Amino acid sequence: MPKAVVLFSGGLDSILACALMQEQNVSLTALHFLPPFHPLPKKDERFLPRKMAHQLGIPLKIIPLRQEYISLIKNPRYGYGAGMNPCIDCRIYILTLARNFMERIGADFVVTGEVLGERPMSQHRQAMELIERKSGLTGRLLRPLSAKLLEPTWPETQGLINREKLLAIQGRSRKPQMELAAKFGIREYPNPAGGCLLTDKIFARRLREALAHGEETVRELKLLRIGRHFRLNSGRKVIVGRNERENRIINNLSRPADTILEPVDIPGPTVLLLNSTSEEDTLTAARICARYSDCKQMSEVKVGVRDKIFLVSPIEDDKIRNFRID
């Protein structure tokens, strides 16, 4: 039985790529690469790749992308897309990791759900050939949804895969994929989403600003996904939770060098002051905390900071605009 590694997002294209391989009795292991700024799932929503892999009966391995990946984002050889998305560099990197995993488990080839012409930066023919070559997967990278439009791969020429059962989908229309899903009896699959957060212009602005201030650890990039962000005159950052869930995440991602602030005896946000011992920073963060509490109209609000309570006035809107990052 042929053995393959499949890049698995949990979206329709990767689901169909798996179904096409299962139709040809290929043993699959799914890989999902998790960047620090992966969008948070909605409340009570199951992690999509795990859910869809379970439905397909495929084992899933989740690989977090850490500091090496962040360095790639800062200095991509092949440039950015519309936001801070280094799609070609990213694709080369994760496919190189997939090739290493393929070799480690003794698999024969790598499968992706890529569709020729679906994405402007990384899925035109020239880019796809470059990515295949640079990742060290020449001949071993099978894209079953568009395979008949591409050169035959090693598993096809060796008879492991029947090329006639592969497809020739191209372009951005989802109609062929939806028809194929119906053919396979796949009724539950996610709607198209916004994709990588790096393509989002607001998030890209946050990321550029953070990197410009030397904030480039995995934790600091995870924090970019949530809350309201402010940059104080000292250069330190303040993050304000917008709901109970974000408040919980802020607490979980805080470190001893940080300061956590919360309103006392009234509803309000959890506020994180990153890596500062300055009393001026703490008072400003406390005033920001008061501004986003349920008592922002009061002249003074109690804000708890470590084992102390500060009585502060909510910061004025015209002043807070000077600190706002996004």
C-alpha positions in Angstrom: 0.0 0.0 0.0 1.4 3.4 -1.0 2.1 5.7 2.0 1.9 9.5 1.9 2.0 12.6 4.0 -0.8 15.1 3.4 -0.7 18.8 4.3 -4.1 19.2 6.0 -5.8 22.5 6.8 -9.2 20.9 7.4 -10.6 23.0 4.5 -12.5 21.5 1.5 -9.4 21.3 -0.8 -7.4 19.3 1.6 -10.4 17.1 2.5 -10.9 16.3 -1.2 -7.2 15.6 -1.7 -7.4 13.0 1.1 -10.6 11.5 -0.4 -8.9 11.1 -3.8 -6.0 9.4 -2.2 -8.1 7.1 -0.1 -10.0 6.1 -3.3 -6.6 4.8 -4.5 -5.9 3.0 -1.2 -3.1 5.3 -0.1 -2.3 5.2 3.6 -2.3 8.8 4.8 -0.8 10.7 7.7 -2.1 14.3 7.9 0.2 17.2 9.0 -1.1 20.5 10.2 1.3 23.3 10.8 0.2 25.7 13.5 1.7 29.3 13.4 1.8 31.5 16.5 -1.0 33.7 15.2 -3.4 30.9 14.1 -6.9 32.4 14.3 -8.6 31.5 17.5 -11.5 29.1 17.0 -14.9 30.4 17.9 -16.3 29.7 21.4 -17.2 26.0 21.8 -15.9 25.3 18.3 -13.8 22.2 17.9 -10.4 22.6 16.3 -11.2 22.2 12.7 -8.2 20.1 11.4 -8.7 17.6 14.2 -12.4 17.4 13.6 -12.1 16.8 9.8 -9.2 14.4 10.1 -11.3 12.3 12.5 -14.2 12.2 10.1 -11.9 11.0 7.3 -10.3 8.4 9.7 -6.8 9.8 9.1 -4.2 10.2 11.9 -3.3 13.9 12.4 0.0 15.3 13.6 0.1 19.0 14.6 3.4 20.8 14.3 3.8 24.2 16.0 5.8 26.7 14.0 8.1 28.7 16.3 11.1 31.0 16.2 12.6 29.8 12.9 9.3 30.5 11.2 9.1 34.0 12.7 12.6 34.8 11.3 11.3 33.7 7.9 8.4 36.1 8.2 10.7 39.0 9.0 13.0 38.4 6.0 11.3 36.5 3.2 13.4 35.8 0.2 10.5 35.9 -2.2 8.7 38.9 -0.7 5.2 39.5 0.7 1.7 39.4 -0.7 -0.9 42.1 0.1 -0.3 42.0 3.8 2.7 40.4 5.5 2.2 37.0 3.9 5.4 35.5 2.6 3.4 32.8 0.8 6.2 31.3 -1.3 8.8 31.3 1.5 6.2 29.8 3.9 5.2 27.1 1.4 8.8 26.1 0.8 9.4 26.0 4.6 6.4 23.8 5.5 6.9 21.5 2.6 10.6 21.1 3.6 9.3 20.1 7.1 6.8 17.7 5.4 9.6 16.2 3.3 11.7 15.6 6.4 8.7 13.9 8.1 8.0 11.9 5.0 11.5 10.5 5.1 11.4 9.9 8.8 8.3 7.7 8.6 9.2 6.0 5.3 6.4 7.5 3.3 6.6 7.6 -0.5 5.4 11.1 -1.3 3.7 14.3 -0.1 0.1 15.4 -1.0 -1.5 18.8 -0.9 -4.9 20.2 -1.8 -3.4 23.0 -3.9 -5.4 24.1 -7.0 -3.6 25.7 -9.9 -4.5 29.4 -10.1 -6.5 29.4 -6.9 -4.1 31.7 -5.0 -2.3 34.5 -6.9 1.1 34.4 -5.1 1.9 30.7 -4.5 -0.4 28.7 -6.8 0.5 29.8 -10.3 2.6 27.3 -12.3 5.9 29.0 -12.0 5.6 29.4 -8.2 4.4 25.8 -7.8 7.4 24.5 -9.7 9.8 26.8 -7.6 8.3 25.6 -4.3 8.5 22.0 -5.3 12.2 22.3 -6.3 13.3 24.4 -3.3 11.6 22.1 -0.8 13.5 19.1 -2.2 10.3 17.4 -3.3 10.8 17.3 -7.1 8.7 14.5 -8.4 7.4 13.6 -4.9 4.8 16.4 -4.5 1.4 15.3 -5.7 -1.4 17.8 -6.1 -4.3 15.5 -7.0 -6.9 18.3 -7.6 -4.8 19.8 -10.5 -2.5 16.8 -11.3 -3.6 16.4 -14.9 -2.5 20.0 -15.6 0.9 19.4 -14.1 3.9 17.2 -14.9 3.4 13.5 -13.8 5.0 12.8 -10.4 7.1 9.9 -9.3 4.1 8.0 -7.7 2.3 8.3 -11.0 5.1 7.1 -13.2 5.9 4.2 -10.8 2.3 3.0 -10.8 1.6 3.8 -7.2 -1.1 6.3 -8.3 -3.4 6.0 -11.3 -3.2 9.4 -13.0 -6.5 8.9 -14.8 -8.3 9.1 -11.5 -6.7 12.5 -10.7 -8.3 15.8 -11.7 -7.7 19.0 -13.7 -9.3 21.7 -11.5 -8.0 25.2 -11.9 -9.0 28.7 -10.9 -10.8 30.3 -8.0 -14.3 28.9 -8.5 -15.4 26.4 -5.8 -18.1 24.8 -7.9 -15.9 21.8 -9.1 -14.8 21.1 -5.5 -18.4 21.2 -4.2 -19.5 18.8 -7.0 -16.7 16.5 -6.1 -17.7 16.6 -2.4 -21.2 15.6 -3.4 -19.8 12.7 -5.4 -17.8 11.4 -2.4 -20.8 11.9 -0.1 -19.0 14.6 1.9 -21.7 16.8 3.2 -20.0 18.5 6.2 -17.1 20.8 5.3 -16.2 24.3 6.3 -17.2 27.4 4.3 -14.3 29.3 2.8 -12.6 31.4 5.5 -10.4 34.5 5.5 -7.3 32.3 5.4 -4.0 33.2 7.0 -4.1 36.2 9.3 -0.9 37.5 7.6 -3.1 38.5 4.7 -5.3 40.6 6.9 -4.2 44.3 6.6 -5.2 45.1 10.2 -3.3 42.2 11.6 -0.3 42.9 9.3 -0.2 46.4 10.7 -0.1 45.0 14.2 2.6 42.6 13.3 4.8 45.2 11.6 4.5 47.5 14.6 5.4 44.7 17.0 8.4 43.6 15.1 9.6 47.2 14.9 9.7 47.2 18.7 11.5 43.9 18.9 8.5 41.9 20.0 9.0 38.7 18.1 8.7 35.8 20.5 6.0 33.2 20.0 4.1 34.5 23.0 4.2 38.1 21.8 2.9 37.1 18.4 0.1 35.0 19.9 -1.0 38.1 21.8 -1.5 40.0 18.5 -4.6 37.9 17.8 -6.6 39.3 20.7 -7.6 42.5 22.5 -7.1 46.2 21.9 -3.4 47.2 21.6 -1.7 50.4 22.8 1.9 51.6 22.7 2.8 53.9 25.7 5.3 56.8 25.5 7.9 54.5 27.1 7.6 52.1 24.2 5.9 49.4 26.3 2.7 47.7 25.1 -0.7 47.5 26.9 -3.3 44.9 25.8 -6.9 45.2 26.9 -9.2 42.1 26.8 -12.5 42.6 25.0 -14.4 39.8 26.6 -14.2 37.0 29.2 -12.4 34.7 26.8 -9.7 37.2 25.9 -9.3 38.1 29.5 -8.6 34.4 30.2 -6.1 34.1 27.4 -4.3 37.3 28.6 -3.9 35.8 32.0 -2.7 32.5 30.6 -0.1 34.2 28.4 1.2 36.6 31.1 4.7 36.2 32.6 6.2 37.3 35.9 7.8 40.4 34.3 4.4 41.6 33.1 1.7 43.5 35.1 -1.9 42.3 35.2 -4.5 45.0 36.0 -8.3 44.6 36.6 -11.1 46.8 37.9 -12.0 46.2 41.5 -15.7 45.3 42.3 -17.0 46.2 38.9 -17.0 44.4 35.5 -14.2 45.2 33.2 -11.3 44.0 31.2 -8.1 42.2 32.1 -5.3 44.4 31.0 -1.7 43.3 30.4 1.3 45.7 30.6 4.2 43.9 28.9 7.5 43.8 30.7 7.5 47.1 32.5 8.3 48.1 36.1 7.7 51.8 35.5 5.1 53.4 37.9 4.2 55.9 35.2 3.4 53.0 32.8 1.4 51.2 35.4 -0.7 54.3 36.2 -1.3 54.9 32.5 -2.3 51.2 32.0 -4.6 51.5 35.1 -6.3 54.6 33.5 -6.8 52.6 30.3 -8.3 49.8 32.3 -10.7 52.2 33.9 -11.6 53.6 30.5 -12.8 50.2 29.3 -14.6 49.2 32.5 -18.3 49.3 33.0 -17.8 52.5 35.1 -15.9 54.6 32.6 -18.2 57.6 33.2 -17.1 57.8 36.9 -14.5 60.3 37.9 -12.5 57.7 39.7 -12.3 53.9 39.4 -10.5 51.3 41.6 -8.0 49.2 39.6 -6.2 46.3 41.2 -2.5 45.9 40.3 -0.7 43.0 41.9 -1.4 43.4 45.7 -2.3 47.1 45.4 -5.4 49.1 44.5 -5.1 52.3 42.5 -7.8 55.0 42.4 -7.5 56.5 38.9 -9.6 58.6 36.5 -10.4 56.9 33.2 -8.1 58.1 30.5 -9.6 60.7 28.1 -10.5 59.5 24.5 -8.3 62.1 22.8 -5.3 60.9 24.8 -6.0 57.2 24.3 -6.1 57.7 20.5 -2.4 58.7 20.7 -1.6 55.3 22.1 -3.8 53.1 20.0 -2.0 50.8 17.6 -5.0 49.6 15.5 
